[in-house]
Amino acid sequence: MEYRPFGQTGMQVSAIGVGCWEIGGGYGSIEETQFIQAVHRALDLGINCFDTAEAYGFGASEQSLAKALGNRRKDAVVVTKFGVGYKEAPNFRDSSRQRVRVSIEKSLQNLQTDYVDVYMVHWPDVNTPFEETMRALDDLVQQGKARAIGISNFRLSQIEDSMRTRRVDVAQYCWNMFDRRMQKEIYPYCRAQQIGVMAYGSLAYGLLTGAFTADMDFGTDDWRARRGRMGGINLFQHLFGPEYFPRNLQVVEELKAMAARYGKSLPQFALRWTTSNPVISTALVGCRNVAEVEDNVGALSWSISAADLKEIDAIFARHGVDPMPDAWLERD
């Protein structure tokens, strides 16, 4: 297993991590017994980073992860998030001091642990001063309830505002071949400040598995079937909307051929691309079963040539797919 520094936290994380959104529901179907077996296999293979959130089923994902880790909790770097999904809050977001206090206790109970390795703000709450949130998070570190703190989906100006009160240890953003917005401002800043970076959506929410077809039926309970906006971002329309989905599938077919030349599966090829960015500490990917975990680790210990990295960009351009459109950016 390849390990990388988690920013300046002193922790080392596996270059491939496990994202636990799926087990919380609303993201395809996944069986808990198979998930638990997959987590066990991930640990055996040296994968140590596991990312979940309060909003992933409001406790369901955290509870399933706790069952899966069991007495191997000490072998894992556990990351969870709070701050989004509250029906009573403006824009469904709340990062107030009181919310921090309440949410951390719920998460610790769900995870059956007395601390988390990283506690993160899931989405920026513009109605709460960032100073208030950061002081509350720092209190958790002082109390031993979190080893480090972080942010997810913040704009650069919001990270800078937060850093004036307390250092941001870890940042989490979407990063894959279809979504490269963060290379404009966010990743250069994280590199300069030595902030650990978690990449989510590494397989473009399944698009880069190569398993989708033009008549794909995600099912009514899957968010990808809504083909609209989520969290104020138009990203999902650009991936799965009727205007873009057919072109994206054409890109995927060409990427499959490139992966085959390396003797790799498309997910392995896509994950290698994601982890090839030196700013990335860990690339998160869901795991429904043991076979997926074993396939994912095949993304390590090899590289994509510079010529093929350019060819990947040419494939996107050839099909008129822009991985960095401003239209994807969030507007509060």
C-alpha positions, 0 to 999 in steps of 0.5 A: 500500500502507498501512504501519503502525509495527511497535510501537517496532521502527522497522520499517514493515509493510504492513497486509496480511501473508502467513501461510505456515502453509499451505505447511508442510502440514496446512492444505488443499492448496497448490502451491509454484510458485503460492505462489512466484508469489503471494509475488512478486506480493505484493512487487510490490504492496508487501506486505512482512510474511511470517510463518512458523514452525519448526512449520509443517512443521518447515522446509517453510514456511521453506524455501518462503518462502526460495525465494519471496523469493530475492534480494528478501529485503531487501524483506521483513520476515520473522517466524518462531517457535519453541517448539512441536511437540516430541514429547519436551517437556512439552505439546510446548513448549520455550522454554529457552535451549538450544532458542532457540540450536538453533532459531534456527540451523535457521530461519536455515538454512531461510530462507537468511538470516543474520537474521530481522526478528522471532523469536517464541515460538510458544506459552508454555512454563510449564515454562521461566522467562520470564526465561530465554527473554527473556534468550536472545532478547535475546542473539539481538538483540545477536548480530544474528540477530534485529532484534526479538523477540516472543510469540504466544498469551501470556496478559496475565500472561505478557506482563507476566512477560516484560516484566520481563526484556526488552521484548516488541517484537511480539505475535501473536494470532488476530483476526477477526470470529468471534474477538475475545477479545483486545479484552478485555485483550491489545489494550488492553495492547499499545496502552498499551505500544506493542507491534506486533500481528500478527493471524493467522486474519484470515479465520477459517481460511477461514470468512470466504472465503465458500467453505464449505458445510454438507457441506464436506469438508476432507480427512483431512490438514486440521486443520479436519476434526478438529473438536477442540482445538488447542494447548489452545484450543477455538476450532476446535470453535466454528468447525467443530464440528457444533453451531456450523458451521451457525450460523456459515455463516448469519452468513457469508451475511449478511456476504456481502450486506454486502460486496456493498453495498460492491462488495467480496468477503467476504475483502476485507470481513473483512480491512477489519474486521480492519485497522480496529482501530488496534492492528493493525500487520498482518493476516496472510492465506494466499495460495495463488495470485496471484489471492488476493493481488490480492483481498486488497489490495482490503481497503485504502483504504476503510472500513466505516461505524460503522452497519455495524460495529454491524450486523455485531455484530447479525448475530452476535447474531441467530444466537447466535454469541458471538465472545468466549466464555471457553470458547475461552481456553487452560487450561494 
